[in-house]
Amino acid sequence: MFDLASVSCFQSVIIRGVVVLVAVTIAGIGQAADHSIRVATFNVSLYGKAQGQIKERLSDRSDRQAKSIASIVQSVRPDVLLINEIDYDPQGEVAQRLATNYFAVGQDGQQPIIYPHVFAVPSNTGIDSGLDLNANEKGNEPVDAYGYGTYPGQYAMAIFSRFPIKREAIRSFQQFLWKDLPNALVPTHPDTGKRYYSDEVWNRLRLSSKNHVDVPISIGGQTLHFLACHPTPPVFDGIEDHNGCRNHDEIRFWSDYLQAAPSDYLVDDAGNAGGLAEEESFVILGDLNSDPTSGDSRQEAIRNLLVAQRVQDPRPRRNQKTTAVGEPGQKTAFHTADFGRKRTMRVDYVLPSRDLEIRDSGIFWPADSDRRLNATDHRLVWVEVGMPQ
């Protein structure tokens, strides 16, 4: 089976490039026919200093960073792609411009890749909470937003898909309160025992620094749930570790969402309660900002998620390099981000459910000498899975 909606969208563009687009369509049919899809996550660091800058930068086809991002995506060619750190706007124009002006235009000799279905994910970043979150007696600062940001929609997410997104069934947990997660890690000073947040703040603070979304996508007559989030970095705080606690609980959210025990406390923005049904297939993906063996995060949450009953950890099987001449073998197959000073860590994940067959996986590390493709300090992580028959 293949995606009729995607093919009809291709046909609307074929006039502008018959040979290339027909080739893309045929490749897409082949992948859907054997129920094999490639899923990827990529933190692209595509944000500005003020609202509207990224939208303007993507208005034509000349932005150097966006061209590098598109070249990497076209090399790996995922069927479903989560982009972290792209500006959100209610009309989804920023994400659509990236798809139209860059992904759909060949870069560096690569074939274009067409994503007919794009979902810009609403984000807590830059939305003023009306609270003094850091208790400095000032308000409306970036740190006082529900998720850190200098303007609304900064550091947001977007999903690009070859297959139809079941928009009416999307679940968003943007407004879910941190206090409503059972056994939440309440940030507390270890010496004095004093809680970091006042009661007023704690009772109104949202869990998601960006959002937690369950995005169902229809693939060959089956539904696959894409569970996406981007927890806050577990740093930029003090001894109370409020960002470390939040990062831990943002990751733990998915463990709760998948558990067999009742989870009526998980209420989405539409008022629907509960987690994901046991018979549903899924992929967890995103920049989780937590390495299970190193770094500053509270590692229990990511370790528990990696060994959760319904989750399998693909542990990327090969380190995909560019064709440029470079220095081979300098990066391990498990590290997904390079934070300088030889600090490479695994923080970006694509984690399929156990009923999906893992057929291949990898991380796109550009050759060190190819600076064109070093558009961000993160690397694209991908997994190819076979859909259950």
C-alpha positions as CSV (number, residue, x, y, z in Angstrom):
1,M,0.0,0.0,0.0
2,F,1.1,3.6,-0.4
3,D,0.1,7.1,0.5
4,L,-2.5,8.4,-2.0
5,A,-2.5,11.8,-0.2
6,S,1.2,12.1,-0.7
7,V,1.0,11.1,-4.4
8,S,-1.7,13.7,-5.2
9,C,0.5,16.4,-3.6
10,F,3.4,15.3,-5.7
11,Q,1.3,15.6,-8.8
12,S,0.5,19.2,-8.0
13,V,4.3,19.9,-8.1
14,I,5.3,17.7,-11.0
15,I,4.9,20.5,-13.5
16,R,7.9,22.2,-12.0
17,G,10.2,19.1,-12.1
18,V,9.0,15.9,-13.7
19,V,12.1,13.7,-13.4
20,V,13.1,14.5,-9.8
21,L,9.6,14.4,-8.3
22,V,8.6,11.2,-10.1
23,A,11.8,9.5,-8.7
24,V,10.9,10.7,-5.2
25,T,7.3,9.4,-5.6
26,I,8.4,6.0,-6.8
27,A,10.9,5.7,-3.9
28,G,8.2,6.6,-1.5
29,I,5.8,4.0,-2.8
30,G,8.5,1.3,-2.5
31,Q,9.1,2.1,1.2
32,A,5.4,2.1,2.0
33,A,4.8,-1.1,0.1
34,D,7.1,-3.1,2.3
35,H,5.9,-1.3,5.4
36,S,9.4,0.1,6.1
37,I,9.8,3.7,7.2
38,R,12.7,5.8,8.3
39,V,12.1,8.1,11.3
40,A,14.5,10.9,12.4
41,T,15.0,13.6,14.9
42,F,17.2,16.7,14.4
43,N,17.9,19.6,16.6
44,V,18.8,22.3,14.1
45,S,19.3,25.4,16.3
46,L,17.2,27.5,13.9
47,Y,16.2,30.4,16.1
48,G,16.7,34.2,16.1
49,K,17.2,37.0,18.5
50,A,13.7,38.3,17.9
51,Q,10.3,37.0,16.7
52,G,10.0,37.0,12.9
53,Q,13.7,36.8,12.1
54,I,13.6,33.1,11.1
55,K,10.4,33.5,9.2
56,E,12.1,36.2,7.2
57,R,15.4,34.2,6.7
58,L,13.4,31.3,5.2
59,S,11.4,33.5,2.9
60,D,13.8,32.8,0.0
61,R,16.2,30.0,-0.7
62,S,19.5,31.6,0.3
63,D,19.9,31.0,4.0
64,R,23.2,29.2,4.5
65,Q,22.2,27.3,7.7
66,A,18.9,26.2,6.3
67,K,20.6,24.9,3.1
68,S,23.0,22.9,5.3
69,I,20.1,21.4,7.3
70,A,18.3,20.5,4.2
71,S,21.4,18.8,2.7
72,I,21.7,16.6,5.7
73,V,17.9,15.7,5.6
74,Q,18.1,15.0,1.9
75,S,21.1,12.7,2.5
76,V,19.3,10.6,5.2
77,R,15.8,10.9,3.6
78,P,13.5,10.2,6.6
79,D,9.9,9.6,5.9
80,V,8.9,11.3,9.2
81,L,11.1,13.9,10.7
82,L,11.0,15.9,14.0
83,I,12.8,19.2,13.9
84,N,13.8,20.6,17.3
85,E,14.5,24.3,17.8
86,I,12.6,26.0,15.0
87,D,10.3,28.9,15.5
88,Y,6.6,28.3,16.0
89,D,3.9,30.5,14.6
90,P,0.2,29.7,14.7
91,Q,-0.1,29.5,10.9
92,G,2.9,27.2,10.6
93,E,4.5,29.4,8.0
94,V,8.1,29.0,9.4
95,A,8.0,25.2,9.2
96,Q,6.3,25.3,5.8
97,R,8.9,27.6,4.4
98,L,11.6,25.2,5.5
99,A,9.8,22.4,3.8
100,T,9.1,24.3,0.6
101,N,12.1,26.5,0.1
102,Y,14.8,24.1,1.4
103,F,13.8,20.4,1.8
104,A,11.9,20.5,-1.6
105,V,14.9,22.1,-3.3
106,G,18.0,20.0,-4.1
107,Q,21.1,21.0,-2.0
108,D,24.7,20.1,-2.8
109,G,23.7,17.7,-5.5
110,Q,21.1,15.9,-3.4
111,Q,17.6,15.0,-4.5
112,P,14.8,17.1,-3.1
113,I,12.6,15.5,-0.5
114,I,8.9,16.4,-0.3
115,Y,6.9,16.5,2.9
116,P,3.2,17.1,2.1
117,H,2.2,17.1,5.7
118,V,3.7,19.5,8.2
119,F,2.7,20.1,11.8
120,A,4.1,23.1,13.7
121,V,3.9,22.2,17.5
122,P,2.8,24.9,19.9
123,S,5.4,25.7,22.5
124,N,5.6,27.1,26.0
125,T,8.8,28.8,25.2
126,G,8.7,32.6,25.5
127,I,5.1,32.6,26.8
128,D,5.1,34.8,29.9
129,S,3.8,32.9,32.9
130,G,2.8,36.1,34.8
131,L,4.9,34.7,37.6
132,D,8.3,35.5,39.1
133,L,9.9,32.1,38.5
134,N,13.4,33.0,39.8
135,A,12.2,35.2,42.7
136,N,14.3,38.2,41.7
137,E,11.3,40.6,42.1
138,K,11.3,41.2,38.3
139,G,8.7,40.0,35.8
140,N,8.3,39.3,32.1
141,E,11.9,38.1,31.7
142,P,12.9,35.1,29.5
143,V,13.3,33.0,32.7
144,D,9.7,33.9,33.7
145,A,8.2,32.2,30.6
146,Y,6.6,28.8,31.0
147,G,9.6,27.6,28.9
148,Y,12.7,29.7,28.6
149,G,12.6,32.0,25.6
150,T,13.2,35.6,24.5
151,Y,10.0,35.5,22.4
152,P,7.0,33.3,22.0
153,G,7.7,30.2,19.9
154,Q,11.5,30.2,20.2
155,Y,13.1,26.7,20.3
156,A,9.8,25.0,19.3
157,M,9.3,21.8,17.3
158,A,7.8,20.8,13.9
159,I,6.9,17.4,12.4
160,F,7.4,16.8,8.7
161,S,5.8,13.7,7.2
162,R,5.3,11.9,3.9
163,F,2.2,10.4,5.3
164,P,-1.1,11.9,6.5
165,I,-1.1,13.3,10.0
166,K,-4.4,12.5,11.8
167,R,-4.7,16.1,13.1
168,E,-8.1,15.6,14.8
169,A,-6.5,12.9,17.0
170,I,-3.3,14.8,18.1
171,R,-2.9,15.1,21.8
172,S,-1.0,18.1,23.3
173,F,0.1,18.4,26.9
174,Q,1.3,21.9,26.7
175,Q,-0.8,23.1,29.7
176,F,-0.2,20.0,31.9
177,L,0.9,21.2,35.4
178,W,4.1,19.8,36.9
179,K,2.5,19.4,40.3
180,D,0.0,16.9,38.7
181,L,2.7,14.4,37.9
182,P,2.7,11.9,40.8
183,N,5.9,11.9,42.9
184,A,7.2,15.0,41.0
185,L,10.7,16.0,41.8
186,V,10.1,19.3,43.7
187,P,13.3,21.4,43.5
188,T,14.6,21.9,47.0
189,H,17.7,23.3,48.5
190,P,19.7,20.3,49.8
191,D,21.0,22.1,52.9
192,T,18.0,24.1,54.1
193,G,15.2,21.9,52.8
194,K,13.5,25.0,51.4
195,R,11.6,24.6,48.2
196,Y,12.8,26.6,45.3
197,Y,9.4,27.6,44.0
198,S,6.7,29.4,46.1
199,D,3.3,27.7,46.5
200,E,1.9,30.3,44.0
201,V,4.5,29.3,41.4
202,W,4.3,25.6,42.0
203,N,0.6,25.4,41.7
204,R,0.6,27.1,38.3
205,L,3.9,26.0,36.7
206,R,3.6,23.8,33.6
207,L,5.7,20.6,33.2
208,S,6.7,21.0,29.5
209,S,9.3,23.5,28.8
210,K,8.1,23.2,25.1
211,N,5.4,20.6,24.8
212,H,4.6,16.9,24.9
213,V,2.6,15.8,21.9
214,D,1.2,12.5,20.7
215,V,0.9,12.8,16.9
216,P,-0.7,9.9,15.1
217,I,0.2,9.4,11.5
218,S,-1.5,7.1,9.1
219,I,1.0,4.8,7.3
220,G,-0.2,2.1,4.9
221,G,-3.6,1.8,6.6
222,Q,-2.0,1.6,10.1
223,T,-1.5,4.3,12.7
224,L,1.8,5.0,14.3
225,H,2.0,7.4,17.2
226,F,4.9,9.9,17.3
227,L,5.6,11.0,20.9
228,A,7.7,14.1,20.7
229,C,9.2,16.5,23.3
230,H,12.3,18.6,24.0
231,P,12.9,18.7,27.8
232,T,14.8,21.7,29.3
233,P,18.6,21.4,29.6
234,P,19.4,20.2,33.1
235,V,21.8,23.1,33.7
236,F,21.6,26.9,34.0
237,D,20.4,26.6,37.6
238,G,21.7,26.4,41.1
239,I,22.2,23.9,43.9
240,E,18.5,23.3,44.0
241,D,18.8,21.8,40.5
242,H,15.4,23.1,39.3
243,N,16.2,22.5,35.6
244,G,17.6,19.1,36.4
245,C,14.4,18.2,38.2
246,R,12.2,19.4,35.4
247,N,14.3,17.6,32.8
248,H,13.9,14.4,34.8
249,D,10.2,14.7,35.0
250,E,9.7,15.8,31.4
251,I,11.4,12.5,30.4
252,R,9.5,10.5,33.0
253,F,6.2,11.8,31.5
254,W,6.6,9.3,28.6
255,S,7.2,6.4,31.0
256,D,4.0,7.2,32.7
257,Y,2.2,7.7,29.4
258,L,3.1,4.2,28.4
259,Q,2.5,2.4,31.7
260,A,-0.3,-0.2,32.1
261,A,-1.4,1.2,35.4
262,P,-4.2,3.8,35.5
263,S,-3.0,7.2,34.4
264,D,-6.1,9.4,34.6
265,Y,-3.9,12.2,36.0
266,L,-2.5,12.7,32.5
267,V,-5.0,15.2,31.1
268,D,-4.3,16.7,27.7
269,D,-5.1,20.2,26.6
270,A,-8.5,19.1,25.3
271,G,-9.5,17.6,28.7
272,N,-9.0,13.9,27.7
273,A,-7.4,11.7,30.4
274,G,-5.1,8.7,30.2
275,G,-2.0,7.4,28.4
276,L,-1.4,5.4,25.2
277,A,-3.4,2.2,24.8
278,E,-1.2,-1.0,25.0
279,E,-2.1,-2.1,21.5
280,E,-0.8,1.1,19.9
281,S,2.5,1.3,18.1
282,F,4.7,4.4,18.7
283,V,8.1,6.1,18.4
284,I,9.5,8.4,21.0
285,L,11.7,11.0,19.5
286,G,13.4,14.3,20.3
287,D,16.3,16.0,22.0
288,L,15.8,14.8,25.5
289,N,18.9,16.6,26.9
290,S,20.0,13.6,29.0
291,D,22.8,11.2,28.5
292,P,22.3,7.9,30.4
293,T,26.0,7.6,31.4
294,S,27.4,11.1,31.6
295,G,26.6,14.8,31.9
296,D,24.6,16.9,34.4
297,S,21.2,15.3,34.1
298,R,19.4,13.2,36.7
299,Q,20.0,10.0,34.7
300,E,17.4,7.8,36.3
301,A,14.6,9.0,34.0
302,I,16.4,8.4,30.7
303,R,17.7,5.0,31.9
304,N,14.2,3.9,33.0
305,L,12.8,5.0,29.6
306,L,15.4,3.1,27.6
307,V,14.6,-0.2,29.4
308,A,10.8,0.4,29.7
309,Q,8.7,-2.7,28.9
310,R,7.2,-1.2,25.7
311,V,10.3,0.6,24.4
312,Q,13.4,-0.7,22.5
313,D,16.6,1.1,22.3
314,P,18.0,0.8,18.8
315,R,21.5,2.0,19.7
316,P,22.5,3.3,16.3
317,R,24.3,0.6,14.3
318,R,26.5,2.7,12.1
319,N,28.0,6.2,12.0
320,Q,26.9,7.6,8.7
321,K,29.6,10.0,7.3
322,T,29.4,12.4,4.4
323,T,31.1,11.7,1.2
324,A,33.6,14.5,1.9
325,V,37.1,13.6,2.8
326,G,37.3,13.8,6.6
327,E,38.8,12.3,9.7
328,P,37.0,8.9,10.1
329,G,36.3,7.3,13.4
330,Q,36.6,10.3,15.6
331,K,33.1,10.1,17.0
332,T,31.4,7.1,18.6
333,A,28.2,5.7,17.2
334,F,26.2,6.6,20.2
335,H,27.0,10.3,20.7
336,T,24.5,12.7,19.1
337,A,25.8,16.1,20.1
338,D,29.1,17.9,20.3
339,F,29.2,20.6,23.0
340,G,32.9,21.4,22.6
341,R,36.0,20.6,24.7
342,K,35.6,17.0,23.7
343,R,32.1,16.8,25.4
344,T,30.2,14.6,23.0
345,M,27.1,13.1,24.5
346,R,24.0,11.0,23.6
347,V,21.0,13.3,24.1
348,D,18.9,12.9,20.9
349,Y,16.7,9.8,20.6
350,V,14.5,7.8,18.3
351,L,13.0,5.0,20.4
352,P,10.5,2.6,18.7
353,S,7.9,0.4,20.4
354,R,8.8,-3.2,20.8
355,D,6.3,-4.4,18.1
356,L,8.3,-2.5,15.4
357,E,11.2,-4.3,13.7
358,I,14.4,-2.3,13.7
359,R,16.0,-2.7,10.3
360,D,18.7,-0.1,10.4
361,S,19.8,3.0,12.4
362,G,22.5,5.6,12.4
363,I,23.7,9.1,13.2
364,F,24.7,11.6,10.6
365,W,28.1,13.0,11.7
366,P,29.6,15.3,9.0
367,A,33.2,14.9,8.3
368,D,35.1,17.4,10.5
369,S,36.6,19.1,7.4
370,D,33.1,19.7,5.9
371,R,32.0,22.8,7.7
372,R,29.1,23.3,5.3
373,L,27.2,20.6,7.2
374,N,28.0,21.7,10.7
375,A,24.9,23.8,11.0
376,T,24.2,22.9,14.6
377,D,25.9,21.2,17.6
378,H,23.5,18.3,17.3
379,R,23.4,15.5,14.7
380,L,20.5,13.9,12.9
381,V,19.5,10.5,14.5
382,W,17.5,8.1,12.4
383,V,16.0,4.6,12.7
384,E,14.4,2.5,10.0
385,V,11.6,0.3,11.3
386,G,9.3,-2.3,9.8
387,M,5.6,-1.8,10.5
388,P,3.8,-4.7,12.2
389,Q,1.9,-6.9,9.8
